[in-house]
Amino acid sequence: MRRARFRLLTTAVLSVVTLASAIAGAGAAQAAARPDGACGPVMFVVPGYQDGGAFKLLDRAFAPGGADPVRIPYPNSAGDINLYADVDAGVANLRTALYNLYVTYGCDLDTKVYIVGFSLGALVAGTVLETEPPGRNIQGVLFADGRRQPVESNWPGDPGGLIGHLPVPGPGGAGFRPLDSFRYPTLSLCNGPNSGGGADLICFGGTNLDSYFNSHPFYSFDVRAELSIHGEGPYPFNLRNRVIP
């Protein structure tokens, strides 16, 4: 019964964030039945450019702990060319979804929340994981974060993400993420030099442009399996920075 009610809840959270023009007037949403205490686990998913990774990230079979995946909408189609504005829109929508979860629907702060992003979506998810107020039960998982830092890595000489090497701020901010920037435990995954397509340019830097096509799209996107392999937090500095395989 509780699981069924929470599935209705996550659908409602998604509906409110999709209907951005109605967010300000949330009276009808607030009138909805409010759950008692913690809700079932939920996984907010921010796919990549052109919905990269969404097929598996939104499949409950690959979600951890029986979490219900909820897609966070933002401009990421082929026609969206302002990556800076796209990331800002995604951050706003993800924050709205969290607000709806905790405030509009009254789920308490013990509710297990996974925040997952891939590529462009990792810039969105990473920004929120750096800025969301502490004291909540949140676990982050980033695939191919362009601001991935080179420290706390299992790969000696890890160069970090592409945006960290740019002379100007990229989408999602400037430079590498600071070492202790995440407010919540965050598993950050990157395809390294031993992966089938070579090191992923986006999260491993370098100059191999072919890796964007040969390596970047080819992650497991199996959040449950990756957390089983690499573990959930807490981690030192709230970061587990892993080059795979």
N, C-alpha and C positions, 0 to 999 in steps of 0.2 A: 504493500500500500504506500509506504513511504517512498520507495523507488519510483513508483508510478507518478506520485505527486511531484517528485523532484524532476522527472522528465518533463512534466508540464511546466515546471518552473523554469528550466533551462530554455525551453522553447519560448517562454514569455520574455526571458532576459534577452534572447536574440531578437525577438520581435521589437522590443523597445529600442535596442541599439540600432536596428535597421531603419526604423522610422525616426530618424534623427530629428526631423522637424517637430515631432510630438514629444520629445524628451522633456522640454520645459514644462509642458502641461501633463504631468504624470499622475494626475488625480485618479484616473480610472485604474491605472496600474496599482496605485497604492491601495485601492479598494479591494484588490484581489486577495484571496485567502493567503495569510502569511504562515509559513511553516514554524514549527516549534523548535527552537534551538538550532543545532547544526543541521545543515542540509546534506544530502548525499554528495559525493565528490563530483566536481565539474572540471573540465579541461577546456580553457579558452584557447582557441587555435587561430593563429595569424599566418595564413599561407604566404608563399612567396609571389613573385611576379607572375601574372597570368595563372594564379592559383596553384603555383608549384607546391607539390607535396600534399595538397588537400585531400587527394583520393584516399591515402592511408591515414593521414592525421585525423580525419573526420570519421574513421571507422572505429567503432567501439571495441572491435576485436584487438586493436593495437593500443588501446588506452590503458593506463595503469589503474589498478584498484577499482575496476568497474566504473571509472569516471565517464560521465556523459560529455562528449565533445561538442562544443559550441563554436561555430565559426564567427570570427570578428570581421565584419565587412569593412573594407576600405578601398580606395581607388588603386587597383593593381592590374588593370587590363592593358592590352597592347596599346590602347589609345591614350593611356595615362603616362605622360612623359616628364612630369614634374615630381621627381622622386622625393624631394624635400617636403613638398606639400602632402604627398601621399603618406609619408611616414607620420607627419603631424596629424593627419586625419585618422590614421590607425591608432595612434596613441590616445587621441581623444575618445574614440569609440571603445577601446579596451578599458579606459578609465570609467567610462559610462557603464559598461557591463559590470565592472566591479562595484560601482556605486549602487546599481540596481540590485545586485546580489545581496549586499550587506545592508543597504538602507531601504530601498523600495520594497524588497521582499523579506527583509528581516532575518536573513541567515546569519547566525552568529559567527564570531571571528575564528572559531575552531573548524569551520567548514573547510574541508580539504580542497584546495584550488591548485590546478596545474596551469601554468602559463607557458605556451609552446609557440615558437615562431621559427620560420625557415627563411633564410636569405633576407629579402626586403622585410618580411614579417619578423625576422629575428631582430632587426633594428627597432621595430615597433615594440616587440615584447621586451627586449633588453632595456629600452628606455623606461618602460613602466616598472620593471623589476628593480631599476635603480632609484626610482622616485616614489613608489607606492609606500604609504606610511607603514612602519613596522608593527609587529604584534599580531600578524595574521598567519594562517597556516597555508603558506604558498610555497610551491616548488616550481622553479623555472627550468625549461629545457630549450636550448637554442641550437638549431642546426645551421651551420655556415653563416655565422655572425661576421659581418664585414668590419666590425670594430673589435673583434676578438683580440685580447691582449696576448703578448708573447710570454708572459710569466705564468707560474703555476701550471706549466704544461708538462706532459709526459714525454715531449719530444725535444731533445737537446738542440738549441739554436733555433727554436720555433720563431718564425718571423712575425707572427700575428696577422691580423686581418688587413685587407687591402686599404680600407679607409684610414687605418692608422698611419699609412705611409703617404697619404695625400698632403700636399702643401696647403690645402684649404679645407674647411669643414665639408664632410660628405653628408649624405642623408643620415639622420639620426644623431649628428653631432660631430665633434672634432676629435681626431686622433684615436688612439686606443682607449678602451674603457679603463679608468683607473683601477688599480689592483683591488681595492676594498670598496668598490662602488656599488655592488649589488646589495640591496636591503634583504634579499631572500636567497636561500640556496639555489644556485643555478648551475646546471650541467651544460657546458658549451662544447659542442662536437664539431669536428672539422675533418674532412677527408685529407689524409696526408700523402706523402710521397709514395707510400706502399699501396695505396688504393689502386683499383683497377684502371682508373683514368688519370692517375697521378695526383699531385697535390692540388687542391681546390684553390684557384686564384683568389676567390672572394675572402676566404677565411685564413689562407696560408700565405698571402702576399705573392711575390714573385712576378714573373713576366710571361708565364705560359698561358696565353689567351685561349688556347684550345681547351684548357682544363675547364673553362666555363661550360663547355658543351660535353666534355668527356667525363668530368668528375662532379661538377657542381649539382647536377640533377639527381645524382645516384647515391642518395642516403637511404638508410633503412626506413626512416620515418616511423619506426616501431617504438613508440615512446615507452611502452611497458617493458620491452626487451632491453632497451638502452639503460633504463633506470635499474633494471635487474643486474645488468653487467657492471655499471659504473657506480651504482648506489645513489640513494637519495641523501639530501643534506641532513644535518648541517655539515658544511665543508669549511676548511680554513679559508678565510676571506670571502666566505659564501660562494666560492667558485670551485668547480671541478672542470678544468680545462683539458679536454682530451682530443688528441689526434688519433684518428682511426683509419685503417686498422693498425 
